[in-house]
């Protein structure tokens, strides 16, 4: 007798992230849930967001403290990502306060924007 697959069995996604983005201190934050493998959640473009995270090298790592960064401001935007990535707990904060942080932000633009454009 061959075992039949159980169609009601589901497994928790390896990736489940809560993304919070704030365009400015005075504006309300936008929040999304993002799952990958397969892309889902209520993120406006989960497929692009998951692809950006997959493409990035250490997408949750902070800028090293000894890194020389240009002292330019890219804007007041901030973001946090918390949850599970590939089964590992992650907590990361992002901003656009200097050249290194702007570059880090830009690598994950699909994660931080909605279908209508950048936050």
Secondary structure, DSSP 4 states (H G I P E B T S, - for coil): -PPPP-TT-----SEEEEEEEESSTTSPPEEEEEEETTTEES-TTHHHHHHHHHHSSSTTPPPPTT---------S-EEEEEEEETTEEEEEEEE-SSHHHHHHHHHTHHHH-BTTB--
